[in-house]
Amino acid sequence: MSRPRMDLPEDLASHIGTLWANIDETKATLEVYELQLKAAVKKAQMLGCSWRAIGEALGVSAQAAHEHYRYNDTQPRLVDTMAD
């Protein structure tokens, strides 16, 4: 993703550059945690945990957990082609 070009004083541009770097690092960390979370949910499913129990552990409804984690990484999610 390209960053917006700004004509700013050097010290402010440097500060903004640091903020962009922090955002990029945080996004990368979140991606790692999401993979770990997917693996934990998959293991819970394999051990027979219900979507209700998984949802409670995640702090979401059973339906939300199921919708987000029902497919593993090798199965693409189906996209609803019937847009509202």
Backbone as a ProteinNet text record, in pm:
[ID]
protein_1_A
[PRIMARY]
MSRPRMDLPEDLASHIGTLWANIDETKATLEVYELQLKAAVKKAQMLGCSWRAIGEALGVSAQAAHEHYRYNDTQPRLVDTMAD
[TERTIARY]
84.6	0	89.3	57.7	138.2	88.2	180.1	148.3	120.3	31.9	5.8	130.1	152.2	268.2	229.2	313.8	284.3	408.2	386.6	494.7	489.9	570.1	569.8	710.9	722.7	855.1	919.2	1050.9	1123.5	1093.5	1086.3	1062	921.8	823.6	688.1	679.2	743.3	744.9	810.6	917.3	984	891.4	819.3	725.3	615.1	561.9	457.6	513.1	635.5	699.3	709.1	740.7	747.1	609.2	505.9	370	331.7	366.7	338.8	410	534.3	609.8	542.7	495.3	425.6	297.5	225.3	103.6	136.6	238.3	278.3	318.6	394.9	439	320.3	226.4	107.7	22.1	6	-69.2	-4.2	126.4	197.8	178.8	184	163.6	22	-75.9	-214.6	-233	-165.7	-174.3	-120.9	-11	45.1	-53	-109.6	-205.5	-331.1	-375.7	-494.2	-467.3	-348.2	-313.5	-311.1	-257.4	-255.8	-397.8	-482.1	-621	-694.6	-672.9	-734.6	-691.1	-564.4	-514.3	-578.2	-594.2	-655.6	-802.3	-874	-1014.7	-1025.2	-938.2	-940.4	-914.7	-820.3	-791.1	-912.1	-975.3	-1094	-1204	-1220.4	-1319.7	-1285.3	-1158.1	-1114.8	-1135.7	-1129.3	-1149.6	-1298.2	-1384.2	-1527.4	-1595.9	-1528.1	-1591.1	-1700.6	-1808.9	-1919.2	-1885.7	-1958.7	-1941.3	-1982.1	-2076.6	-2116.3	-1999.3	-1929.8	-1815.1	-1702.2	-1679.1	-1573.7	-1610.3	-1735.2	-1780.3	-1764.4	-1800.7	-1785.2	-1638.7	-1549.8	-1406.3	-1355.1	-1413.5	-1371.9	-1443.4	-1549.1	-1625.8	-1723.2	-1765.5	-1861	-1969.1	-2070.9	-2175.8	-2124.8	-2196.8	-2163.4	-2169.1	-2269.6	-2285.2	-2166.8	-2124.3	-2011.1	-1883.5	-1862.2	-1743.7	-1748.7	-1865.5	-1880.6	-1857.7	-1915.3	-1899.6	-1754.7	-1682.3	-1544.3	-1444.7	-1469.7	-1369.3	-1413.5	-1525.6	-1576.4	-1491.9	-1412.5	-1326.7	-1181.4	-1107.1	-963.4	-896.5	-767	-694.6	-691	-719.8	-713.4	-846.4	-953.2	-1083.7	-1123.1	-1142.2	-1181.2	-1323.8	-1348.1	-1483.1	-1564.3	-1690.1	-1779.2	-1820.4	-1824.9	-1864	-2008.5	-2089.3	-2229.2	-2236.8	-2286.6	-2294.9	-2424	-2512.5	-2640.1	-2625.3	-2573.1	-2552.1	-2684.9	-2695.5	-2818.8	-2831
-116.6	0	123	216.8	338	437.9	515.6	617.1	749.3	828.6	959.1	1046.7	1117.7	1207.7	1340.5	1384.6	1510.2	1598.9	1725.3	1822.6	1886.4	1830.8	1873.8	1907.4	1982.1	2004.1	1869.3	1865	1739.3	1670	1744.9	1681.6	1620.6	1686.2	1633.1	1512.8	1520.6	1409.1	1286.6	1308.5	1199	1135.1	1219.8	1169.9	1086.9	1135.5	1062.9	932.2	934.5	811.5	707	752.1	660.7	603.3	685.7	637.2	531.6	555	454.5	323.8	332.2	211.6	137.3	212.3	149.8	80.4	143.6	83.1	-46.3	-43.8	-163.3	-276.2	-243.6	-344.7	-403.7	-319.5	-365.9	-456.2	-419.6	-503.9	-641.2	-645.6	-772.4	-857.6	-793.3	-865.3	-921.6	-843.2	-890.3	-1010.3	-1009.4	-1122.6	-1249.7	-1238.6	-1354.8	-1405.3	-1314.4	-1354.4	-1415.2	-1363.9	-1420.3	-1563.7	-1590.5	-1727.7	-1819	-1769.9	-1848.6	-1874.6	-1774.8	-1788.7	-1889.8	-1884.2	-1981.3	-2123.2	-2140.9	-2273.5	-2321.8	-2231.6	-2269.3	-2306.2	-2232	-2262.6	-2397.5	-2419.8	-2546.8	-2663.6	-2647.1	-2752.7	-2775	-2666.7	-2678.9	-2755.3	-2725.9	-2797.6	-2946.1	-2974.6	-3113.8	-3189.6	-3118.8	-3181.1	-3189.1	-3140.3	-3153.1	-3036.6	-2924.6	-2807.5	-2754	-2707.7	-2651	-2509.3	-2461.7	-2323	-2228.3	-2270.7	-2187.4	-2169.5	-2279	-2271.3	-2189.6	-2209.9	-2134.8	-1986.2	-1956.3	-1817.3	-1752.4	-1825	-1771.3	-1741.9	-1831.5	-1810.2	-1687.7	-1662.9	-1549.3	-1420.3	-1432.6	-1314.4	-1269.9	-1365.9	-1336.9	-1444.9	-1428	-1529	-1654.1	-1763.8	-1887.8	-1865.9	-1791.1	-1765	-1684.2	-1582.9	-1501.3	-1585.3	-1669.3	-1756.4	-1851.2	-1910.5	-2004.7	-1936.7	-1819.5	-1748.3	-1709.9	-1673.3	-1628	-1743.5	-1854.2	-1961.1	-2093.6	-2098.3	-2226.8	-2291.9	-2215.6	-2271.3	-2266.3	-2367.5	-2358.6	-2285.1	-2265.4	-2183.9	-2245.3	-2376.1	-2439	-2432.6	-2391.8	-2382	-2235.8	-2188.2	-2047.9	-2026.3	-1910	-1874.1	-1841.6	-1880	-1845.5	-1699.7	-1629.2	-1488.3	-1480	-1410	-1391.1	-1297.1	-1347.2	-1265.1	-1187.4	-1206.4	-1136.8	-1013.7	-905.8	-783.8	-716.9	-656.2	-584	-456.2
0	0	0	-88.1	-93.6	9.3	57.7	157.7	87.4	144.9	84	87.6	-19	-25.8	38.1	130.6	199.4	195.6	168.2	173.4	311.8	401.2	541.3	585.7	693.9	751	785.5	777	794.7	927.5	1038.1	1168	1174.8	1117.3	1116.2	1022.8	908.7	814.7	878.2	954.5	1023.2	1126.4	1200.3	1300.7	1234.9	1123.5	1052.4	996.4	948.2	900.1	1010.1	1130.7	1244.9	1274.7	1264.9	1286	1182.7	1055.3	951.5	983.8	1027.2	1061.2	1177	1276.2	1389	1343.7	1252.7	1199.6	1126	1040.8	967.2	1061	1163.9	1261	1336.6	1373.8	1445.6	1357.4	1230.9	1138.3	1123.7	1113.6	1100.9	1226.6	1342.8	1468.5	1475.1	1434.5	1433.8	1342.1	1228.8	1136	1200	1273.4	1343.4	1448.2	1527.2	1630.2	1569.8	1456.7	1391.8	1347.1	1296.3	1258.1	1380.4	1491.6	1614.4	1664.1	1654.9	1698.2	1610.2	1479.5	1388.4	1423.7	1454.3	1490.9	1621.4	1716.8	1844.8	1824.8	1741.7	1714.8	1643.5	1547.5	1474.5	1570.1	1661.7	1758.6	1849.7	1893.1	1977.8	1903.4	1775.6	1695.2	1687.4	1664.1	1652.9	1784.6	1895.7	2026.4	2063.1	1973.2	1993.4	2060.1	2073.3	2134.5	2042.9	2101.9	2024.8	1981.2	1880.3	1837.7	1949.4	2032.2	2146	2242.3	2274.7	2366	2304.2	2175.8	2107.8	2105.5	2073.5	2073.2	2209.5	2315.6	2450.9	2481.9	2440.2	2463.1	2387.5	2271.2	2188.6	2226	2306	2342.9	2234.8	2151.8	2045.4	2047.7	1965.2	1957.7	1886.7	1906.4	1836.4	1685.5	1640.5	1497.6	1443.4	1516.7	1471.4	1464.7	1564.8	1564.3	1445.6	1423.9	1313.2	1179.2	1161.1	1034	1007.7	1112.8	1093.8	1079.7	1149.4	1155.8	1094.5	1025.1	978.1	870.5	798.7	693.8	737.5	697.4	723.8	608.9	617.8	519.2	379.8	367.5	236.1	163.2	231.8	169.3	156	32.9	17.3	67.5	121.3	161.9	37.6	40.7	-69.1	-52.2	-162.8	-159.9	-204.4	-127.8	-163.7	-283.8	-393.5	-514.7	-522.8	-426.8	-423.6	-333.8	-387.5	-310.2	-282.9	-163.3	-127.6	-204.1
[MASK]
++++++++++++++++++++++++++++++++++++++++++++++++++++++++++++++++++++++++++++++++++++

